[in-house]
Amino acid sequence: MTKKKVFIISHSHWDREWYLAYEQHHMRLVELMDDLLELFETDPDFNSFHLDGQTIILDDYLQVRPEKREAVQQAITAGKLQIGPFYILQDDFLTSSESNTRNMLIGHKESLKWGTPVALGYFPDTFGNMGQTPQMMLQANLPAAAYGRGVKPIGFDNEVLADDNFTSQYSEMYWEGPDKSRIFGLLFANWYSNGNEIPAEEEAAKAFWKQKLADAEKFASTGNLLMMNGVDHQPVQKDLSKAIALANQLFPEYEFVHSNFTEYLEAVEKDLPTDLGTMKGELTSQETDGWYTLANTASARVYLKQWNTRVSRQLENIAEPLAAMAYEVTGTYPHDQLDYAWKTLMQNHPHDSICGCSVDEVHREMMPRFEKANEVGKYVADEALAALTSAIDTSAFPADSMPFVVFNTSGATRSGLATLEVELERKTFAQGVPQNLYKELQERPAGTYHVVNAAGDVVAANISSEDVHFDYDLPKDRFRIPYMERSVMVEVEVADMAPFSWETFALVAGAAPTTEGGLVSPDGRVLENDWIKAEIQADGSLSLFNKALNKQLDHLLVFEDMGDIANEYIFKSPVGDQAILSTDFPYTVEVMENNRLKGVVKVTHQMMIPASADALLEEEQRAVMEFRSRKAGRSENLIPFTIETLITIQRQRGDLQFATTVDNQAKDHRLRALFPTTLAVVTHEADSIFEAVTRPNQPSSHWENPTNPQHQHAFVNLHDADFGVTVNNFGLNEYEIVEDTIALTLLRCVGELGDWGWFPTPEAQCLGQHTFNYGIVIHGAPVTRYETYKQAQALQVPLLASQTKLHAGNLPTAQTYVTVAADNFAITALKRRWADNQLILRGYNLADEPEKFALKKDGAKALHLLNLLEEEQAETVAENLAPYEIRTIGIVQ
């Protein structure tokens, strides 16, 4: 009889920060690594230690123990330390498509500095798993993935019911993405701690193994059983070799071996049964009761999500495209600076960090990382802008004009307003006393100005009155130059500006065309352009009418406030809690801006809401009472809650954009904006990782949670055969479909971490001022929804504008740098490859149908198909995009 083989893999799941501040965990990591290096020397039978799939652990250790670099290298070379393939263990739903890719790219590169990475996509504790994981793993040379959440294990003796799409009788399965890519999937059915702290004493070992072997055999599809010897922040088991020897003595019908994932995967995949199941798409615990999907982390500490979006867009959609284009002027690309920025940003991407589910100290430390990465991105972008604008030929503009260049660095065609400050005159401090220079410029007679394009045609623009202020230059070859500057703010209108393009304009003296005839009615209640008409109703809600479709939606932009007595992970309203709606309170309307290019109206709702939960909540929290058993309600003490919303309409666009500001002084509550659509449909689509994912509006029959929160990035959409509604956002990652309504979470405020103990988090109450940006558009037939998706993604990226001088140049005044002909292709990256500075363009098919694809770039000699590690593939660049295909192209110049 063949023995069953028990593979014991030592590891420690290392949350860099969570219920302790980063440095508390960091110091414990140093101790763990010290112990490991000593154990490798003293116990030759200790096979190896899996370093949690993240190479940043090596950096963290050597930051404190730099003298141990050689010992670490020896351990990796000998196979004792199993490293990679990722840089960190990210939350994949709350980090962008490119962030997930850079985690693999940088992790692979870092791994190769030390040795060979483990060929396993490692997701032990991510809060759900993205649907495109199979395609992404195959494109990173990772044929298998291991994960702890998303699939409900039921055991091979239990029948898989017809409506159970995310249950598995085995801990082993296949995982198929929406594009039909398939990988081997390994579920930690008994969690990644099922072999932790193995006894080395006989009686305890008998009891331990009797239970643990039965648990593993309940789900295992083969005779190869996996035992994960470790758990969160677990010290290494120093007597493991003794414990394994004892197990072999006590249970001779099994073979116990200390092993690693490479050996285990090779063994288990040889013996897989024919009835192995296949999981498809997202794995988000759909077949559970819905309480512990942890999806409400998408709204915990929403300020983190807003910052993450800001920095991601700065790096992905501004700095990198500009630097990629500027390479043709400078011949250099800032790889090191960008890698540094990416690493700094990704240190905020582990699930306990970006999810906002740690103690306050952790999230305070995240803010400087965001700011640092953002400033590097701004520096890279500014340097690239300076290089590009200095090379663009502006000599055709009038001699007394002030030229500037507008860039669209997004992957979608844009119409709208680009904003910049245009310098009219400066006085350097070398020319006099600062206050005198300030006064001199202030006393200049006010001028009038307008904007022209390269052909000399007047272009629609809003131009402010003149202002005087301090500024400075930092030349590359001499000391800083402070000065006083006289300037105006210019909003110039562009129409149908191609992706990755620029166009040059100039500010010239002379009367501007009239801006009479605004887009807003005198009382501010109606906003209208050629495409849409919006009206503020008597109850303070909004109606939106699409003229081409003859379709009107009512009761939009209603604010809903409810109590929340759960924690950073999970929302739960008190028993019997009733929603408080903005339509039940007074409001005011004020016109903030009104001209032929743009109209802005401020609607102020004056709500009254409970100040917090009642006093019972803290008692229940201190008792570590599971949130579903809590009896706390909302306080009877009501406080003012003012919601100010700027509603913006632009002449060239068919959408409305909102900026809602609150000064939150209430605790234990959730604020949402509601958008009823009248659409009676069963599915919707949302922006996920390399995917416009289709999700059911109603959860499975197993679901008990009265809410069904979901993740998004830039958009969520409901549509039928006639029309659809897309709600876009900036850094608001949580939504819910409630019947026909898109409910967008703006703010969720709680006072504890949750999980396994009592960890107060007063800063998670998010007291203070917050501004939330989002918008809505009505579209026509279903095929047109993809354009609204691309626009939603592009709206997170501002149109850039930069002033330059009159000069000759090698670049034309207007140019489209690269052209992609594929309507449903969402571009995620335009950058340069580390190895050789080859131009890289990456994106994915938003649609579930194939599409023609063509790419043009002036001077391109060849196009190469690459994988996500940007390695050249044997296949050529196909003329058709497959449904849901992720495509990376190397452009040889």
Stockholm file with secondary structure:
# STOCKHOLM 1.0

chainA/1-893         MTKKKVFIISHSHWDREWYLAYEQHHMRLVELMDDLLELFETDPDFNSFHLDGQTIILDDYLQVRPEKREAVQQAITAGKLQIGPFYILQDDFLTSSESNTRNMLIGHKESLKWGTPVALGYFPDTFGNMGQTPQMMLQANLPAAAYGRGVKPIGFDNEVLADDNFTSQYSEMYWEGPDKSRIFGLLFANWYSNGNEIPAEEEAAKAFWKQKLADAEKFASTGNLLMMNGVDHQPVQKDLSKAIALANQLFPEYEFVHSNFTEYLEAVEKDLPTDLGTMKGELTSQETDGWYTLANTASARVYLKQWNTRVSRQLENIAEPLAAMAYEVTGTYPHDQLDYAWKTLMQNHPHDSICGCSVDEVHREMMPRFEKANEVGKYVADEALAALTSAIDTSAFPADSMPFVVFNTSGATRSGLATLEVELERKTFAQGVPQNLYKELQERPAGTYHVVNAAGDVVAANISSEDVHFDYDLPKDRFRIPYMERSVMVEVEVADMAPFSWETFALVAGAAPTTEGGLVSPDGRVLENDWIKAEIQADGSLSLFNKALNKQLDHLLVFEDMGDIANEYIFKSPVGDQAILSTDFPYTVEVMENNRLKGVVKVTHQMMIPASADALLEEEQRAVMEFRSRKAGRSENLIPFTIETLITIQRQRGDLQFATTVDNQAKDHRLRALFPTTLAVVTHEADSIFEAVTRPNQPSSHWENPTNPQHQHAFVNLHDADFGVTVNNFGLNEYEIVEDTIALTLLRCVGELGDWGWFPTPEAQCLGQHTFNYGIVIHGAPVTRYETYKQAQALQVPLLASQTKLHAGNLPTAQTYVTVAADNFAITALKRRWADNQLILRGYNLADEPEKFALKKDGAKALHLLNLLEEEQAETVAENLAPYEIRTIGIVQ
#=GR chainA/1-893 SS CCCEEEEEEEECBCCSSSSSCHHHHHHHHHHHHHHHHHHHHHCTTCCCEECTTBTHHHHHHHHHCGGGHHHHHHHHHTTSEECCSBSSCBCTTTSCHHHHHHHHHHHHHHHHHHSCCCSSEEESSCSSBCTTHHHHHHTTTCCEEEESSSSEECCTTSCCCTTCSSEESSSEEEEECTTCCEEEEEECTTCTTTTCSCCCSHHHHHHHHHHHHHHHHHHCSSSEEEEEECCBTCCCCTTHHHHHHHHHHHCTTEEEEECCHHHHHHHHHHSCCTTCCEEESCBSCTTSCSSSSCGGGGTBTHHHHHHHHHHHHIIIIIIHHHHHHHHHHHSCCCHHHHHHHHHHHHTTCBHHHHTCCSCHHHHHHHHHHHHHHHHHHHHHHHHHHHHHHHHBCCTTSCTTCEEEEEEECSSSCEEEEEEEEEEEEEEEGGGSCHHHHHHHHHTSCCCCEEEEETTSCEECEEECCCEEEEEEECCSSSCCEEEEEEEEEEEEEEEEECTTEEEEEEEEESCCCCCCSCSBCTTSCEEECSSEEEEECTTSCEEEEETTTTEEEEEESEEEEEECCSCSSCCCCCTTCCCEEGGGSCEEEEEEEESSSEEEEEEEEEEEEESSBCTHHHHHHHTTCCGGGCCCCBCSCEEEEEEEEEEEEETTCSCEEEEEEEEECCCSEEEEEEEECCCCCSEEEEEETTEEEEEESSCCTTCCCSCCCEECSSEEEEECSSCEEEEEEESCCEEEEETTEEEEEEEEECSBCCTTSCCBCGGGGCCEEEEEEEEEEEECSGGGHHHHHHHHHHTTSCCEEEECCSCCCSBCSEEESCEEECTTEEEEEEEECTTTCCEEEEEEECSSSCEECEEECTTCCEEEEECTTCCBCSSCCCSEECTTCEEEEEEEC
#=GC SS_cons         CCCEEEEEEEECBCCSSSSSCHHHHHHHHHHHHHHHHHHHHHCTTCCCEECTTBTHHHHHHHHHCGGGHHHHHHHHHTTSEECCSBSSCBCTTTSCHHHHHHHHHHHHHHHHHHSCCCSSEEESSCSSBCTTHHHHHHTTTCCEEEESSSSEECCTTSCCCTTCSSEESSSEEEEECTTCCEEEEEECTTCTTTTCSCCCSHHHHHHHHHHHHHHHHHHCSSSEEEEEECCBTCCCCTTHHHHHHHHHHHCTTEEEEECCHHHHHHHHHHSCCTTCCEEESCBSCTTSCSSSSCGGGGTBTHHHHHHHHHHHHIIIIIIHHHHHHHHHHHSCCCHHHHHHHHHHHHTTCBHHHHTCCSCHHHHHHHHHHHHHHHHHHHHHHHHHHHHHHHHBCCTTSCTTCEEEEEEECSSSCEEEEEEEEEEEEEEEGGGSCHHHHHHHHHTSCCCCEEEEETTSCEECEEECCCEEEEEEECCSSSCCEEEEEEEEEEEEEEEEECTTEEEEEEEEESCCCCCCSCSBCTTSCEEECSSEEEEECTTSCEEEEETTTTEEEEEESEEEEEECCSCSSCCCCCTTCCCEEGGGSCEEEEEEEESSSEEEEEEEEEEEEESSBCTHHHHHHHTTCCGGGCCCCBCSCEEEEEEEEEEEEETTCSCEEEEEEEEECCCSEEEEEEEECCCCCSEEEEEETTEEEEEESSCCTTCCCSCCCEECSSEEEEECSSCEEEEEEESCCEEEEETTEEEEEEEEECSBCCTTSCCBCGGGGCCEEEEEEEEEEEECSGGGHHHHHHHHHHTTSCCEEEECCSCCCSBCSEEESCEEECTTEEEEEEEECTTTCCEEEEEEECSSSCEECEEECTTCCEEEEECTTCCBCSSCCCSEECTTCEEEEEEEC
//
